Amino acid sequence: MQTQEQQLRGKVALVTGAGRGIGRAIALAYARHGAAVCCAARSLGQVEETAARIAAEGGRALAVSTDVADFASVERMVSETEQAFGGIDIVVINAGVGGGQQPVEASDPQTWRTTIEVNLIGAYHCAKAAMPALKRRGAGKIIAVGSGLGQRGVAGVSDYACSKAGLAMLTRVLAQELAPAGISVNQLIPGPVVTQMTGARMARDTFAGEWAKSPEDVVPLALFLAAQPEPGPSGQSFSLMRRDA
Ligand SMILES: NC(=O)c1ccc[n+]([C@@H]2O[C@H](COP(=O)([O-])OP(=O)(O)OC[C@H]3O[C@@H](n4cnc5c(N)ncnc54)[C@H](OP(=O)(O)O)[C@@H]3O)[C@@H](O)[C@H]2O)c1
């Protein structure tokens, strides 16, 4: 795998939700820029497909079936990545679900709980499990994929919006806790991207005034954050949106 400038040469990246959509685009891009990449999600076939594409281009990849809502599963993902590649430098906390898409009154409590368990507690699991590995490297980057919906109130997305609002705060807290270890933690807000998650929502006015991106449109910002020279920014939110979140 050759690119003109391999900004991530020698790095190891772990990308959750790498079986499709934004996570797959980021995993492929990081590999093209020289990183060895662990591709994780629940659907093993999908992450194996991402890893196979990386291998076909001459890159190094590992596919791991992981449920980020299950801490033991996340610990196994981290441990398998370290064993395969000798360490971890970059963690992209991207796995997520779109939530119930209902007003609170009509919402299903179990769906609401699951959204929080995947999008927020799953992010906490990934950061917590990866910390020792990042600290062993003496530096590192955590990139959390957030949402503008976590910053403004929109009817009908309470579970998703609350999960992403929590993720924004987790990013800021982690940035302070991990600064002494040289680990930066930032949030990447993609804005609307056409994926399996957004298929139905994209047509609604939730995204009025926005531009509909492909997953590949998120890659330049994801690369920028992963390739920042140390110490680099931390505790910040970087957005691809076109209006106030
Ligand atoms: N698309 C947008 O417009 C948009 C905008 C802002 C933010 N985001 C955020 O971007 C991230 C990626 O979304 P996407 O649009 O690319 O969605 P997507 O195409 O549906 O991909 C979601 C990925 O997350 C994985 N995932 C879901 N639940 C999981 C779990 N419990 N454990 C491990 N992996 C899990 C999925 O695989 P499995 O189902 O096989 O596990 C899949 O690989 C999400 O955090 C989303 O909130 C998206």
The ligand as an SDF file (V2000), in Angstrom:
LIG
                    3D

 48 52  0  0  0  0  0  0  0  0999 V2000
  -24.3380    9.2580    9.5550 N   0  0  0  0  0  0  0  0  0  0  0  0
  -24.4610   10.4610   10.1080 C   0  0  0  0  0  0  0  0  0  0  0  0
  -25.1130   11.3810    9.5620 O   0  0  0  0  0  0  0  0  0  0  0  0
  -23.8180   10.7440   11.4290 C   0  0  0  0  0  0  0  0  0  0  0  0
  -23.8240   12.0660   11.8870 C   0  0  0  0  0  0  0  0  0  0  0  0
  -23.2220   12.3400   13.1100 C   0  0  0  0  0  0  0  0  0  0  0  0
  -22.6340   11.3320   13.8400 C   0  0  0  0  0  0  0  0  0  0  0  0
  -22.6520   10.0440   13.3560 N   0  0  0  0  0  0  0  0  0  0  0  0
  -22.0150    9.0180   14.1600 C   0  0  0  0  0  0  0  0  0  0  0  0
  -21.0790    8.3360   13.3630 O   0  0  0  0  0  0  0  0  0  0  0  0
  -20.8970    7.0190   13.8820 C   0  0  0  0  0  0  0  0  0  0  0  0
  -20.9780    6.0160   12.7410 C   0  0  0  0  0  0  0  0  0  0  0  0
  -22.2790    6.0800   12.1910 O   0  0  0  0  0  0  0  0  0  0  0  0
  -22.6390    5.6620   10.6930 P   0  0  0  0  0  0  0  0  0  0  0  0
  -23.5260    6.7170   10.1610 O   0  0  0  0  0  0  0  0  0  0  0  0
  -21.4080    5.2790    9.9500 O   0  0  0  0  0  0  0  0  0  0  0  0
  -23.5820    4.3940   10.9850 O   0  0  0  0  0  0  0  0  0  0  0  0
  -23.6070    2.8980   10.4170 P   0  0  0  0  0  0  0  0  0  0  0  0
  -23.2940    2.8870    8.9760 O   0  0  0  0  0  0  0  0  0  0  0  0
  -24.8790    2.3370   10.8970 O   0  0  0  0  0  0  0  0  0  0  0  0
  -22.3760    2.2010   11.1720 O   0  0  0  0  0  0  0  0  0  0  0  0
  -22.4180    1.9950   12.5670 C   0  0  0  0  0  0  0  0  0  0  0  0
  -21.2970    1.0520   12.9420 C   0  0  0  0  0  0  0  0  0  0  0  0
  -21.3240    0.8890   14.3640 O   0  0  0  0  0  0  0  0  0  0  0  0
  -21.3570   -0.5060   14.6500 C   0  0  0  0  0  0  0  0  0  0  0  0
  -22.0500   -0.7650   15.9130 N   0  0  0  0  0  0  0  0  0  0  0  0
  -23.3230   -0.4770   16.2450 C   0  0  0  0  0  0  0  0  0  0  0  0
  -23.6000   -0.9190   17.4790 N   0  0  0  0  0  0  0  0  0  0  0  0
  -22.4680   -1.5090   17.9430 C   0  0  0  0  0  0  0  0  0  0  0  0
  -22.1180   -2.1650   19.1480 C   0  0  0  0  0  0  0  0  0  0  0  0
  -22.9980   -2.3220   20.1570 N   0  0  0  0  0  0  0  0  0  0  0  0
  -20.8510   -2.6330   19.2790 N   0  0  0  0  0  0  0  0  0  0  0  0
  -19.9460   -2.5000   18.2830 C   0  0  0  0  0  0  0  0  0  0  0  0
  -20.2290   -1.8990   17.1200 N   0  0  0  0  0  0  0  0  0  0  0  0
  -21.4690   -1.4070   16.9510 C   0  0  0  0  0  0  0  0  0  0  0  0
  -22.0960   -1.1070   13.4570 C   0  0  0  0  0  0  0  0  0  0  0  0
  -21.8160   -2.4930   13.2840 O   0  0  0  0  0  0  0  0  0  0  0  0
  -22.7200   -3.6510   13.9570 P   0  0  0  0  0  0  0  0  0  0  0  0
  -24.1330   -3.2200   13.8570 O   0  0  0  0  0  0  0  0  0  0  0  0
  -22.3540   -4.8410   13.1480 O   0  0  0  0  0  0  0  0  0  0  0  0
  -22.2240   -3.7550   15.3620 O   0  0  0  0  0  0  0  0  0  0  0  0
  -21.4640   -0.3240   12.3200 C   0  0  0  0  0  0  0  0  0  0  0  0
  -20.2190   -0.8700   11.9510 O   0  0  0  0  0  0  0  0  0  0  0  0
  -21.9630    6.8370   14.9610 C   0  0  0  0  0  0  0  0  0  0  0  0
  -21.3990    7.0510   16.2360 O   0  0  0  0  0  0  0  0  0  0  0  0
  -22.9550    7.9390   14.6430 C   0  0  0  0  0  0  0  0  0  0  0  0
  -23.7020    8.3330   15.7670 O   0  0  0  0  0  0  0  0  0  0  0  0
  -23.2210    9.7250   12.1780 C   0  0  0  0  0  0  0  0  0  0  0  0
  1  2  1  0
  2  3  2  0
  2  4  1  0
  4  5  1  0
  4 48  2  0
  5  6  2  0
  6  7  1  0
  7  8  2  0
  8  9  1  0
  8 48  1  0
  9 10  1  0
  9 46  1  0
 10 11  1  0
 11 12  1  0
 11 44  1  0
 12 13  1  0
 13 14  1  0
 14 15  2  0
 14 16  1  0
 14 17  1  0
 17 18  1  0
 18 19  2  0
 18 20  1  0
 18 21  1  0
 21 22  1  0
 22 23  1  0
 23 24  1  0
 23 42  1  0
 24 25  1  0
 25 26  1  0
 25 36  1  0
 26 27  1  0
 26 35  1  0
 27 28  2  0
 28 29  1  0
 29 30  1  0
 29 35  2  0
 30 31  1  0
 30 32  2  0
 32 33  1  0
 33 34  2  0
 34 35  1  0
 36 37  1  0
 36 42  1  0
 37 38  1  0
 38 39  2  0
 38 40  1  0
 38 41  1  0
 42 43  1  0
 44 45  1  0
 44 46  1  0
 46 47  1  0
M  CHG  2   8   1  16  -1
M  END
$$$$
